[in-house]
Amino acid sequence: MIKDYFSIDENFTDIIEKSLPDMKILNIKPISTGWTNIVFEVATDCRKLFFQISKGQLLD
């Protein structure tokens, strides 16, 4: 079975950095949503981005 979700203890900094190889990351700020997503505000040398990552096992 392929894992199609993330857990809260993942290394999100590494995941975000690999997703933005051509940008310099200045700041990564977690945003608490209270829902089943993990959200980060990411400031780079080019712009501000938001990452929404699924948390917990997704249901079909």
PyMOL commands that set and color helices and strands:
alter all, ss='L'
color gray80, all
select helices_A, chain A and resi 12-19
alter helices_A, ss='H'
color red, helices_A
select strands_A, chain A and resi 25-31+37-44+48-54
alter strands_A, ss='S'
color yellow, strands_A
deselect
rebuild
show_as cartoon
